[in-house]
C-alpha cells in the first residue's frame, strides 16, 4: 500500500509539472513575441495559403476536365465528319 501511495504521489506531482508546462506553452502561444507563437502563427499562415492554393488547383483541375471532355466530343464529331467526307470523296472518284 505504501509503495502504491508513493507511486500515486509521484504521478500526481508529475501531473502537476506537466500541467504547469502546458500552461506555459499556452501562455507562450498567446504572447505573439515568443518564438513558439511566431512559429505557430507562421505555420497557420502557411496552412491557410496551402489550402487556398489547393482550392485554386482543384478548381483549375475541374476546368481542365470540362475542357478535355469538350475536346473529346469535338474529336469524335470531327472523326465522324472525316469519315463522311472520306466516303463522299471515294464516291466522287
C-alpha positions as MATLAB code, in Angstrom:
seq = 'XXXXXXXXXXXXXXXXXXXXXXXXXXXXXXXXXXXXXXXXXXXXXXXXXXXXXXXXXXXXXXXXXXXXXXXXXXXXXXXXXXXXXXXXXXXXX';
ca = [
       0.000    0.000    0.000;
       2.833    2.385    0.877;
       4.505    1.658   -2.453;
       1.281    2.410   -4.332;
       0.789    5.631   -2.360;
       4.347    6.692   -3.217;
       3.718    5.920   -6.875;
       0.427    7.822   -6.729;
       2.130   10.841   -5.151;
       4.884   10.666   -7.737;
       2.344   10.560  -10.567;
       0.385   13.440   -9.054;
       3.494   15.600   -8.820;
       4.464   14.658  -12.375;
       0.947   15.540  -13.482;
       1.267   18.953  -11.820;
       4.602   19.560  -13.545;
       3.087   18.621  -16.903;
       0.073   20.869  -16.312;
       2.412   23.745  -15.451;
       4.371   23.160  -18.658;
       1.121   23.042  -20.610;
       0.036   26.363  -19.122;
       3.408   27.876  -20.005;
       3.045   26.685  -23.585;
      -0.491   28.044  -23.776;
       0.741   31.363  -22.394;
       3.600   31.431  -24.884;
       1.128   30.945  -27.745;
      -0.899   33.896  -26.520;
       2.171   36.141  -26.479;
       2.908   36.984  -30.128;
       6.537   37.851  -29.335;
       7.661   34.354  -28.350;
       9.433   32.079  -30.785;
       6.849   29.346  -30.302;
       3.985   31.728  -31.051;
       5.753   33.080  -34.128;
       6.327   29.562  -35.446;
       2.729   28.615  -34.665;
       1.293   31.642  -36.458;
       3.677   31.130  -39.363;
       2.547   27.505  -39.632;
      -1.087   28.637  -39.530;
      -0.430   31.147  -42.288;
       1.282   28.504  -44.407;
      -1.628   26.147  -43.853;
      -4.121   28.775  -44.970;
      -2.033   29.594  -48.049;
      -1.743   25.923  -48.954;
      -5.480   25.437  -48.504;
      -6.156   28.390  -50.814;
      -3.705   27.049  -53.381;
      -5.266   23.602  -53.119;
      -8.715   25.109  -53.705;
      -7.392   27.041  -56.716;
      -5.744   23.938  -58.161;
      -8.884   21.845  -57.624;
     -10.912   24.490  -59.486;
      -8.352   24.539  -62.318;
      -8.421   20.741  -62.460;
     -12.205   20.797  -62.795;
     -11.957   23.433  -65.539;
      -9.395   21.325  -67.422;
     -11.562   18.227  -67.033;
     -14.549   20.037  -68.592;
     -12.321   21.411  -71.346;
     -10.915   17.945  -72.014;
     -14.411   16.471  -72.245;
     -15.382   19.181  -74.741;
     -12.278   18.447  -76.810;
     -13.050   14.720  -76.783;
     -16.577   15.435  -78.053;
     -15.159   17.660  -80.793;
     -12.675   14.942  -81.721;
     -15.437   12.356  -82.077;
     -17.517   14.766  -84.179;
     -14.522   15.570  -86.390;
     -13.720   11.876  -86.825;
     -17.303   11.217  -87.920;
     -17.177   14.197  -90.271;
     -13.840   12.978  -91.661;
     -15.308    9.534  -92.266;
     -18.280   11.089  -94.064;
     -16.050   13.252  -96.212;
     -13.752   10.301  -96.964;
     -16.684    8.193  -98.131;
     -18.012   11.115 -100.226;
     -14.570   11.553 -101.783;
     -14.440    7.844 -102.651;
     -17.904    8.040 -104.225;
     -16.936   11.033 -106.314;
     -13.829    9.204 -107.597;
];
